[in-house]
């Protein structure tokens, strides 16, 4: 996943945007945008376990 922080203007107001591939999330400050990215990266790098599903057939 490509993550980019960019500064932009919307309606004359300075906004910071975090672009996640094709998705975009806006923030009021660069600090808020950086905090979001840090949290996102921590969660993406965290170990994840996949649930094991056993298929149980019901006798009919």
PyMOL Python script that loads the backbone (N, CA, C, O; Angstrom):
from pymol import cmd

cmd.read_pdbstr("""\
ATOM      1  N   UNK A   1       0.857  -1.177   0.000  1.00  0.00           N
ATOM      2  CA  UNK A   1       0.000   0.000   0.000  1.00  0.00           C
ATOM      3  C   UNK A   1       0.899   1.234   0.000  1.00  0.00           C
ATOM      4  O   UNK A   1       1.805   1.360   0.823  1.00  0.00           O
ATOM      5  N   UNK A   2       0.637   2.119  -0.914  1.00  0.00           N
ATOM      6  CA  UNK A   2       1.394   3.369  -1.001  1.00  0.00           C
ATOM      7  C   UNK A   2       0.697   4.412  -0.130  1.00  0.00           C
ATOM      8  O   UNK A   2      -0.498   4.661  -0.288  1.00  0.00           O
ATOM      9  N   UNK A   3       1.453   5.023   0.795  1.00  0.00           N
ATOM     10  CA  UNK A   3       0.912   6.040   1.699  1.00  0.00           C
ATOM     11  C   UNK A   3       1.697   7.333   1.489  1.00  0.00           C
ATOM     12  O   UNK A   3       2.921   7.352   1.617  1.00  0.00           O
ATOM     13  N   UNK A   4       0.976   8.424   1.163  1.00  0.00           N
ATOM     14  CA  UNK A   4       1.606   9.715   0.885  1.00  0.00           C
ATOM     15  C   UNK A   4       0.878  10.803   1.666  1.00  0.00           C
ATOM     16  O   UNK A   4      -0.351  10.818   1.721  1.00  0.00           O
ATOM     17  N   UNK A   5       1.643  11.716   2.270  1.00  0.00           N
ATOM     18  CA  UNK A   5       1.069  12.886   2.946  1.00  0.00           C
ATOM     19  C   UNK A   5       1.340  14.104   2.062  1.00  0.00           C
ATOM     20  O   UNK A   5       2.481  14.369   1.684  1.00  0.00           O
ATOM     21  N   UNK A   6       0.266  14.843   1.738  1.00  0.00           N
ATOM     22  CA  UNK A   6       0.404  16.035   0.898  1.00  0.00           C
ATOM     23  C   UNK A   6      -0.368  17.201   1.490  1.00  0.00           C
ATOM     24  O   UNK A   6      -1.395  17.022   2.144  1.00  0.00           O
ATOM     25  N   UNK A   7       0.146  18.393   1.247  1.00  0.00           N
ATOM     26  CA  UNK A   7      -0.555  19.606   1.657  1.00  0.00           C
ATOM     27  C   UNK A   7      -1.416  20.070   0.497  1.00  0.00           C
ATOM     28  O   UNK A   7      -0.990  20.035  -0.658  1.00  0.00           O
ATOM     29  N   UNK A   8      -2.622  20.501   0.807  1.00  0.00           N
ATOM     30  CA  UNK A   8      -3.517  20.986  -0.236  1.00  0.00           C
ATOM     31  C   UNK A   8      -4.400  22.102   0.280  1.00  0.00           C
ATOM     32  O   UNK A   8      -4.433  22.371   1.481  1.00  0.00           O
ATOM     33  N   UNK A   9      -5.105  22.744  -0.612  1.00  0.00           N
ATOM     34  CA  UNK A   9      -6.040  23.808  -0.252  1.00  0.00           C
ATOM     35  C   UNK A   9      -7.438  23.418  -0.691  1.00  0.00           C
ATOM     36  O   UNK A   9      -7.642  22.924  -1.800  1.00  0.00           O
ATOM     37  N   UNK A  10      -8.394  23.646   0.189  1.00  0.00           N
ATOM     38  CA  UNK A  10      -9.780  23.380  -0.152  1.00  0.00           C
ATOM     39  C   UNK A  10     -10.597  24.557   0.350  1.00  0.00           C
ATOM     40  O   UNK A  10     -10.685  24.795   1.555  1.00  0.00           O
ATOM     41  N   UNK A  11     -11.188  25.283  -0.567  1.00  0.00           N
ATOM     42  CA  UNK A  11     -11.971  26.452  -0.175  1.00  0.00           C
ATOM     43  C   UNK A  11     -11.131  27.519   0.495  1.00  0.00           C
ATOM     44  O   UNK A  11     -11.616  28.232   1.373  1.00  0.00           O
ATOM     45  N   UNK A  12      -9.855  27.638   0.084  1.00  0.00           N
ATOM     46  CA  UNK A  12      -8.970  28.640   0.667  1.00  0.00           C
ATOM     47  C   UNK A  12      -8.400  28.242   2.013  1.00  0.00           C
ATOM     48  O   UNK A  12      -7.667  29.012   2.634  1.00  0.00           O
ATOM     49  N   UNK A  13      -8.732  27.040   2.471  1.00  0.00           N
ATOM     50  CA  UNK A  13      -8.250  26.564   3.767  1.00  0.00           C
ATOM     51  C   UNK A  13      -7.180  25.497   3.545  1.00  0.00           C
ATOM     52  O   UNK A  13      -7.354  24.596   2.725  1.00  0.00           O
ATOM     53  N   UNK A  14      -6.084  25.604   4.273  1.00  0.00           N
ATOM     54  CA  UNK A  14      -4.996  24.644   4.149  1.00  0.00           C
ATOM     55  C   UNK A  14      -5.410  23.323   4.792  1.00  0.00           C
ATOM     56  O   UNK A  14      -5.810  23.286   5.955  1.00  0.00           O
ATOM     57  N   UNK A  15      -5.311  22.265   4.039  1.00  0.00           N
ATOM     58  CA  UNK A  15      -5.643  20.922   4.517  1.00  0.00           C
ATOM     59  C   UNK A  15      -4.475  19.991   4.219  1.00  0.00           C
ATOM     60  O   UNK A  15      -3.707  20.209   3.283  1.00  0.00           O
ATOM     61  N   UNK A  16      -4.363  18.972   5.020  1.00  0.00           N
ATOM     62  CA  UNK A  16      -3.369  17.933   4.789  1.00  0.00           C
ATOM     63  C   UNK A  16      -4.115  16.667   4.391  1.00  0.00           C
ATOM     64  O   UNK A  16      -5.138  16.321   4.980  1.00  0.00           O
ATOM     65  N   UNK A  17      -3.593  15.994   3.397  1.00  0.00           N
ATOM     66  CA  UNK A  17      -4.256  14.801   2.913  1.00  0.00           C
ATOM     67  C   UNK A  17      -3.317  13.601   3.003  1.00  0.00           C
ATOM     68  O   UNK A  17      -2.136  13.680   2.666  1.00  0.00           O
ATOM     69  N   UNK A  18      -3.878  12.502   3.463  1.00  0.00           N
ATOM     70  CA  UNK A  18      -3.164  11.234   3.454  1.00  0.00           C
ATOM     71  C   UNK A  18      -3.789  10.420   2.335  1.00  0.00           C
ATOM     72  O   UNK A  18      -4.984  10.123   2.353  1.00  0.00           O
ATOM     73  N   UNK A  19      -2.968  10.066   1.368  1.00  0.00           N
ATOM     74  CA  UNK A  19      -3.447   9.287   0.228  1.00  0.00           C
ATOM     75  C   UNK A  19      -3.013   7.839   0.415  1.00  0.00           C
ATOM     76  O   UNK A  19      -1.830   7.537   0.570  1.00  0.00           O
ATOM     77  N   UNK A  20      -3.996   6.963   0.396  1.00  0.00           N
ATOM     78  CA  UNK A  20      -3.773   5.530   0.543  1.00  0.00           C
ATOM     79  C   UNK A  20      -4.170   4.881  -0.777  1.00  0.00           C
ATOM     80  O   UNK A  20      -5.342   4.580  -1.005  1.00  0.00           O
ATOM     81  N   UNK A  21      -3.201   4.672  -1.625  1.00  0.00           N
ATOM     82  CA  UNK A  21      -3.476   4.211  -2.987  1.00  0.00           C
ATOM     83  C   UNK A  21      -4.474   5.170  -3.625  1.00  0.00           C
ATOM     84  O   UNK A  21      -4.109   6.307  -3.924  1.00  0.00           O
ATOM     85  N   UNK A  22      -5.721   4.756  -3.845  1.00  0.00           N
ATOM     86  CA  UNK A  22      -6.710   5.614  -4.492  1.00  0.00           C
ATOM     87  C   UNK A  22      -7.626   6.327  -3.500  1.00  0.00           C
ATOM     88  O   UNK A  22      -8.482   7.112  -3.909  1.00  0.00           O
ATOM     89  N   UNK A  23      -7.460   6.070  -2.220  1.00  0.00           N
ATOM     90  CA  UNK A  23      -8.309   6.689  -1.198  1.00  0.00           C
ATOM     91  C   UNK A  23      -7.595   7.884  -0.583  1.00  0.00           C
ATOM     92  O   UNK A  23      -6.368   7.902  -0.485  1.00  0.00           O
ATOM     93  N   UNK A  24      -8.371   8.879  -0.171  1.00  0.00           N
ATOM     94  CA  UNK A  24      -7.807  10.096   0.384  1.00  0.00           C
ATOM     95  C   UNK A  24      -8.545  10.473   1.673  1.00  0.00           C
ATOM     96  O   UNK A  24      -9.775  10.469   1.720  1.00  0.00           O
ATOM     97  N   UNK A  25      -7.771  10.800   2.720  1.00  0.00           N
ATOM     98  CA  UNK A  25      -8.342  11.223   3.998  1.00  0.00           C
ATOM     99  C   UNK A  25      -7.760  12.595   4.327  1.00  0.00           C
ATOM    100  O   UNK A  25      -6.543  12.776   4.285  1.00  0.00           O
ATOM    101  N   UNK A  26      -8.623  13.568   4.655  1.00  0.00           N
ATOM    102  CA  UNK A  26      -8.178  14.941   4.930  1.00  0.00           C
ATOM    103  C   UNK A  26      -8.041  15.203   6.423  1.00  0.00           C
ATOM    104  O   UNK A  26      -8.796  14.668   7.235  1.00  0.00           O
ATOM    105  N   UNK A  27      -7.061  16.039   6.770  1.00  0.00           N
ATOM    106  CA  UNK A  27      -6.798  16.422   8.157  1.00  0.00           C
ATOM    107  C   UNK A  27      -6.559  17.922   8.222  1.00  0.00           C
ATOM    108  O   UNK A  27      -6.175  18.537   7.227  1.00  0.00           O
ATOM    109  N   UNK A  28      -6.782  18.508   9.383  1.00  0.00           N
ATOM    110  CA  UNK A  28      -6.606  19.954   9.564  1.00  0.00           C
ATOM    111  C   UNK A  28      -5.146  20.358   9.739  1.00  0.00           C
ATOM    112  O   UNK A  28      -4.770  21.498   9.466  1.00  0.00           O
ATOM    113  N   UNK A  29      -4.325  19.406  10.201  1.00  0.00           N
ATOM    114  CA  UNK A  29      -2.918  19.753  10.435  1.00  0.00           C
ATOM    115  C   UNK A  29      -2.002  18.623   9.982  1.00  0.00           C
ATOM    116  O   UNK A  29      -2.417  17.470   9.865  1.00  0.00           O
ATOM    117  N   UNK A  30      -0.766  18.976   9.735  1.00  0.00           N
ATOM    118  CA  UNK A  30       0.226  17.976   9.353  1.00  0.00           C
ATOM    119  C   UNK A  30       0.458  16.994  10.500  1.00  0.00           C
ATOM    120  O   UNK A  30       0.682  15.806  10.267  1.00  0.00           O
ATOM    121  N   UNK A  31       0.405  17.488  11.731  1.00  0.00           N
ATOM    122  CA  UNK A  31       0.595  16.639  12.904  1.00  0.00           C
ATOM    123  C   UNK A  31      -0.479  15.552  12.968  1.00  0.00           C
ATOM    124  O   UNK A  31      -0.177  14.391  13.244  1.00  0.00           O
ATOM    125  N   UNK A  32      -1.737  15.935  12.709  1.00  0.00           N
ATOM    126  CA  UNK A  32      -2.828  14.951  12.710  1.00  0.00           C
ATOM    127  C   UNK A  32      -2.633  13.921  11.607  1.00  0.00           C
ATOM    128  O   UNK A  32      -2.864  12.731  11.823  1.00  0.00           O
ATOM    129  N   UNK A  33      -2.214  14.363  10.432  1.00  0.00           N
ATOM    130  CA  UNK A  33      -1.982  13.452   9.312  1.00  0.00           C
ATOM    131  C   UNK A  33      -0.854  12.475   9.633  1.00  0.00           C
ATOM    132  O   UNK A  33      -0.964  11.282   9.349  1.00  0.00           O
ATOM    133  N   UNK A  34       0.223  12.974  10.219  1.00  0.00           N
ATOM    134  CA  UNK A  34       1.353  12.114  10.570  1.00  0.00           C
ATOM    135  C   UNK A  34       0.975  11.113  11.661  1.00  0.00           C
ATOM    136  O   UNK A  34       1.423   9.967  11.630  1.00  0.00           O
ATOM    137  N   UNK A  35       0.158  11.534  12.620  1.00  0.00           N
ATOM    138  CA  UNK A  35      -0.290  10.633  13.682  1.00  0.00           C
ATOM    139  C   UNK A  35      -1.149   9.511  13.095  1.00  0.00           C
ATOM    140  O   UNK A  35      -1.024   8.356  13.501  1.00  0.00           O
ATOM    141  N   UNK A  36      -2.014   9.846  12.148  1.00  0.00           N
ATOM    142  CA  UNK A  36      -2.853   8.848  11.488  1.00  0.00           C
ATOM    143  C   UNK A  36      -1.985   7.825  10.754  1.00  0.00           C
ATOM    144  O   UNK A  36      -2.226   6.622  10.852  1.00  0.00           O
ATOM    145  N   UNK A  37      -0.984   8.296  10.023  1.00  0.00           N
ATOM    146  CA  UNK A  37      -0.103   7.407   9.276  1.00  0.00           C
ATOM    147  C   UNK A  37       0.688   6.510  10.228  1.00  0.00           C
ATOM    148  O   UNK A  37       0.852   5.319   9.962  1.00  0.00           O
ATOM    149  N   UNK A  38       1.175   7.068  11.328  1.00  0.00           N
ATOM    150  CA  UNK A  38       1.931   6.277  12.298  1.00  0.00           C
ATOM    151  C   UNK A  38       1.063   5.159  12.885  1.00  0.00           C
ATOM    152  O   UNK A  38       1.515   4.021  13.012  1.00  0.00           O
ATOM    153  N   UNK A  39      -0.175   5.485  13.241  1.00  0.00           N
ATOM    154  CA  UNK A  39      -1.094   4.478  13.780  1.00  0.00           C
ATOM    155  C   UNK A  39      -1.404   3.414  12.732  1.00  0.00           C
ATOM    156  O   UNK A  39      -1.413   2.221  13.036  1.00  0.00           O
ATOM    157  N   UNK A  40      -1.658   3.847  11.505  1.00  0.00           N
ATOM    158  CA  UNK A  40      -1.964   2.921  10.421  1.00  0.00           C
ATOM    159  C   UNK A  40      -0.792   1.966  10.173  1.00  0.00           C
ATOM    160  O   UNK A  40      -0.994   0.759  10.036  1.00  0.00           O
ATOM    161  N   UNK A  41       0.415   2.496  10.116  1.00  0.00           N
ATOM    162  CA  UNK A  41       1.585   1.654   9.867  1.00  0.00           C
ATOM    163  C   UNK A  41       1.820   0.665  11.006  1.00  0.00           C
ATOM    164  O   UNK A  41       2.206  -0.478  10.763  1.00  0.00           O
ATOM    165  N   UNK A  42       1.592   1.093  12.239  1.00  0.00           N
ATOM    166  CA  UNK A  42       1.726   0.192  13.385  1.00  0.00           C
ATOM    167  C   UNK A  42       0.740  -0.963  13.271  1.00  0.00           C
ATOM    168  O   UNK A  42       1.090  -2.118  13.517  1.00  0.00           O
ATOM    169  N   UNK A  43      -0.481  -0.646  12.898  1.00  0.00           N
ATOM    170  CA  UNK A  43      -1.504  -1.694  12.763  1.00  0.00           C
ATOM    171  C   UNK A  43      -1.210  -2.623  11.590  1.00  0.00           C
ATOM    172  O   UNK A  43      -1.428  -3.830  11.690  1.00  0.00           O
ATOM    173  N   UNK A  44      -0.723  -2.082  10.491  1.00  0.00           N
ATOM    174  CA  UNK A  44      -0.408  -2.922   9.340  1.00  0.00           C
ATOM    175  C   UNK A  44       0.766  -3.857   9.625  1.00  0.00           C
ATOM    176  O   UNK A  44       0.805  -4.976   9.114  1.00  0.00           O
ATOM    177  N   UNK A  45       1.714  -3.408  10.432  1.00  0.00           N
ATOM    178  CA  UNK A  45       2.901  -4.212  10.720  1.00  0.00           C
ATOM    179  C   UNK A  45       2.704  -5.166  11.893  1.00  0.00           C
ATOM    180  O   UNK A  45       3.559  -6.014  12.147  1.00  0.00           O
ATOM    181  N   UNK A  46       1.605  -5.042  12.600  1.00  0.00           N
ATOM    182  CA  UNK A  46       1.337  -5.907  13.746  1.00  0.00           C
ATOM    183  C   UNK A  46       1.091  -7.342  13.267  1.00  0.00           C
ATOM    184  O   UNK A  46       0.582  -7.560  12.168  1.00  0.00           O
ATOM    185  N   UNK A  47       1.456  -8.305  14.098  1.00  0.00           N
ATOM    186  CA  UNK A  47       1.191  -9.691  13.707  1.00  0.00           C
ATOM    187  C   UNK A  47      -0.315  -9.954  13.662  1.00  0.00           C
ATOM    188  O   UNK A  47      -1.072  -9.499  14.520  1.00  0.00           O
ATOM    189  N   UNK A  48      -0.714 -10.686  12.659  1.00  0.00           N
ATOM    190  CA  UNK A  48      -2.119 -11.028  12.499  1.00  0.00           C
ATOM    191  C   UNK A  48      -2.248 -12.546  12.402  1.00  0.00           C
ATOM    192  O   UNK A  48      -1.476 -13.209  11.710  1.00  0.00           O
ATOM    193  N   UNK A  49      -3.214 -13.065  13.092  1.00  0.00           N
ATOM    194  CA  UNK A  49      -3.463 -14.499  12.986  1.00  0.00           C
ATOM    195  C   UNK A  49      -4.742 -14.715  12.191  1.00  0.00           C
ATOM    196  O   UNK A  49      -5.721 -13.983  12.331  1.00  0.00           O
ATOM    197  N   UNK A  50      -4.702 -15.725  11.370  1.00  0.00           N
ATOM    198  CA  UNK A  50      -5.872 -16.051  10.573  1.00  0.00           C
ATOM    199  C   UNK A  50      -6.699 -17.098  11.313  1.00  0.00           C
ATOM    200  O   UNK A  50      -6.150 -18.068  11.834  1.00  0.00           O
ATOM    201  N   UNK A  51      -7.989 -16.912  11.360  1.00  0.00           N
ATOM    202  CA  UNK A  51      -8.824 -17.904  12.056  1.00  0.00           C
ATOM    203  C   UNK A  51      -8.854 -19.212  11.265  1.00  0.00           C
ATOM    204  O   UNK A  51      -8.902 -19.218  10.035  1.00  0.00           O
ATOM    205  N   UNK A  52      -8.824 -20.288  11.989  1.00  0.00           N
ATOM    206  CA  UNK A  52      -8.909 -21.605  11.361  1.00  0.00           C
ATOM    207  C   UNK A  52     -10.352 -22.041  11.400  1.00  0.00           C
ATOM    208  O   UNK A  52     -10.971 -22.086  12.463  1.00  0.00           O
ATOM    209  N   UNK A  53     -10.878 -22.356  10.257  1.00  0.00           N
ATOM    210  CA  UNK A  53     -12.256 -22.820  10.151  1.00  0.00           C
ATOM    211  C   UNK A  53     -12.249 -24.306   9.809  1.00  0.00           C
ATOM    212  O   UNK A  53     -11.577 -24.745   8.875  1.00  0.00           O
ATOM    213  N   UNK A  54     -12.992 -25.045  10.566  1.00  0.00           N
ATOM    214  CA  UNK A  54     -13.162 -26.458  10.219  1.00  0.00           C
ATOM    215  C   UNK A  54     -14.572 -26.627   9.691  1.00  0.00           C
ATOM    216  O   UNK A  54     -15.542 -26.185  10.305  1.00  0.00           O
ATOM    217  N   UNK A  55     -14.663 -27.257   8.574  1.00  0.00           N
ATOM    218  CA  UNK A  55     -15.993 -27.473   8.023  1.00  0.00           C
ATOM    219  C   UNK A  55     -16.586 -28.714   8.686  1.00  0.00           C
ATOM    220  O   UNK A  55     -15.999 -29.796   8.678  1.00  0.00           O
ATOM    221  N   UNK A  56     -17.722 -28.521   9.235  1.00  0.00           N
ATOM    222  CA  UNK A  56     -18.430 -29.609   9.898  1.00  0.00           C
ATOM    223  C   UNK A  56     -19.631 -29.980   9.067  1.00  0.00           C
ATOM    224  O   UNK A  56     -20.483 -29.146   8.763  1.00  0.00           O
ATOM    225  N   UNK A  57     -19.685 -31.226   8.711  1.00  0.00           N
ATOM    226  CA  UNK A  57     -20.832 -31.679   7.933  1.00  0.00           C
ATOM    227  C   UNK A  57     -21.872 -32.238   8.874  1.00  0.00           C
ATOM    228  O   UNK A  57     -21.571 -33.014   9.781  1.00  0.00           O
ATOM    229  N   UNK A  58     -23.063 -31.838   8.644  1.00  0.00           N
ATOM    230  CA  UNK A  58     -24.158 -32.323   9.479  1.00  0.00           C
ATOM    231  C   UNK A  58     -24.725 -33.584   8.866  1.00  0.00           C
ATOM    232  O   UNK A  58     -25.037 -33.640   7.677  1.00  0.00           O
ATOM    233  N   UNK A  59     -24.849 -34.583   9.699  1.00  0.00           N
ATOM    234  CA  UNK A  59     -25.462 -35.828   9.229  1.00  0.00           C
ATOM    235  C   UNK A  59     -26.951 -35.613   9.100  1.00  0.00           C
ATOM    236  O   UNK A  59     -27.580 -35.041   9.990  1.00  0.00           O
ATOM    237  N   UNK A  60     -27.509 -36.058   8.018  1.00  0.00           N
ATOM    238  CA  UNK A  60     -28.919 -35.773   7.772  1.00  0.00           C
ATOM    239  C   UNK A  60     -29.815 -36.906   7.906  1.00  0.00           C
ATOM    240  O   UNK A  60     -31.023 -36.763   7.717  1.00  0.00           O
TER     241      UNK A  60
END
""", "prot")
cmd.dss("prot")
cmd.show_as("cartoon", "prot")
cmd.util.cbc("prot")
cmd.orient("prot")
